[in-house]
Amino acid sequence: MNPLLAKLHPYPFERLRSLTRDIVPNPAFAPISLGMGEPQHPAPQAVRQALIENLHGLSRYPATAGEPALREAIAGWLQRRYGVTVDPARQVLPVNGSREALFALAQTVIDPTRAGATVVCPNPFYQIYEGAALLAGAQTVFVNSDPARNFAADWASVPDAVWARTQLLFVCSPGNPTGAVMPLAEWQRLFELSDRHGFVIASDECYSEIYFRDEPPLGSIEAAHQLGRSDLRNLVAFTSLSKRSNVPGMRSGFVAGDADILKQFLLYRTYHGSAMSPVVQHASIAAWNDEAHVVANRALYRAKFALVTPMLADVLSVTLPDAGFYLWADVSAVAPRGDDVAFALALLGQYNVAVLPGSLLARESAGVNPGAGRIRLALVAGLDDCVEAARRIQAFVQTSHP
């Protein structure tokens, strides 16, 4: 077996299942899960119809590069959303969801024969970043987020010697789990570091269309263009339909950016066997070409957050995020011994509400686990269930800390 497999940590939900294995939730309450970030809103009718109308596509092999019509639809969406122009033939590739592509890019970019091959990523983080780095033969350096600065990663804490051996930097904006959006100044800093040291930036932007301010989140390609980087050198952006269009089961997204990197990425993917089904490609075209369902979806999330956030703020330290569908709540003052895992287990047992302990989403770095004492709540269930979960959390905290 590949010896690198032994370096992988259990996935957060596997760890949580193990921790909750012996818990019998209170049967007086129907189960409500705020743990997994799996969209529950209905899939758009136009996408469903496109799937049905293109089932004949099941009878042929797809091209790894995708149909020109899909790449053009993606490029058109990038133009409408960010005001940028990309070459659909050279700067766009369809992928089977951002998760698959984030993992695969690391296998393409990392040269494990170089001494000290390093991947840098924020902390807390989406666990695929670490797994991708480990299986590519690199070590991972975690950069803690700073709650005092809207959970911005403390990039200044990374020594030049680490940047010098860095081959890939993962960033996530809007962030999972914090919901923080990177401003232009932060992008400029990272682009300058990339120019100086030559590493690739992988920008995970799958939550970009769920936001709560009037102005949509800044994207990496948009930031690059604003800073005069029209060639998108050393930048690859990842976007998915899963959250934007409520179709996680379609496994559809795209990467866009540096044409030279995407050329090599396409070569890797040709051998990897990761071409998107023609049926899914047609449904994806329908999704990228329609914005009405995205506006409606965003309104549903805004309504939930508008009700739930102030309810939870009465008993926990939590505020409305910039974007995404997570609340990143500080429970250190109300949890037993400040323990987020203990909080989550007791809440599940007493009130049958599942949340994800923040410490499972992070690694200890500089002597600190930045997820410790926090929980992640995914407001993906229906409005009534989210409000009911908030009521139960209120009761749980008030009973534990009257």
Sequence and secondary structure as in RCSB ss.txt:
>XXXX:A:sequence
MNPLLAKLHPYPFERLRSLTRDIVPNPAFAPISLGMGEPQHPAPQAVRQALIENLHGLSRYPATAGEPALREAIA
GWLQRRYGVTVDPARQVLPVNGSREALFALAQTVIDPTRAGATVVCPNPFYQIYEGAALLAGAQTVFVNSDPARN
FAADWASVPDAVWARTQLLFVCSPGNPTGAVMPLAEWQRLFELSDRHGFVIASDECYSEIYFRDEPPLGSIEAAH
QLGRSDLRNLVAFTSLSKRSNVPGMRSGFVAGDADILKQFLLYRTYHGSAMSPVVQHASIAAWNDEAHVVANRAL
YRAKFALVTPMLADVLSVTLPDAGFYLWADVSAVAPRGDDVAFALALLGQYNVAVLPGSLLARESAGVNPGAGRI
RLALVAGLDDCVEAARRIQAFVQTSHP
>XXXX:A:secstr
  GGGGG    HHHHHHHHTTT    TTS  EE SS    S   HHHHHHHHHTGGGGGS   TT  HHHHHHHH
HHHHHHHS    TTTSEEEES HHHHHHHHHHHH  TTSTT EEEEEES  THHHHHHHHTT EEEEEEEEGGGT
TEE GGGS HHHHHHEEEEEEESS TTT     HHHHHHHHHHHHHH  EEEEE TTTT BSSSS    HHHHHH
HTT TT TTEEEEEEHHHHHT GGG  EEEEE HHHHHHHHHHHHHHT    HHHHHHHHHHHT  HHHHHHHHH
HHHHHHHHHHHHHTTSB    SBSSEEEEE TTTSGGG HHHHHHHHHHHH EE EEGGGG   BTTB TTTTEE
EEE  S HHHHHHHHHHHHHHHHHH  
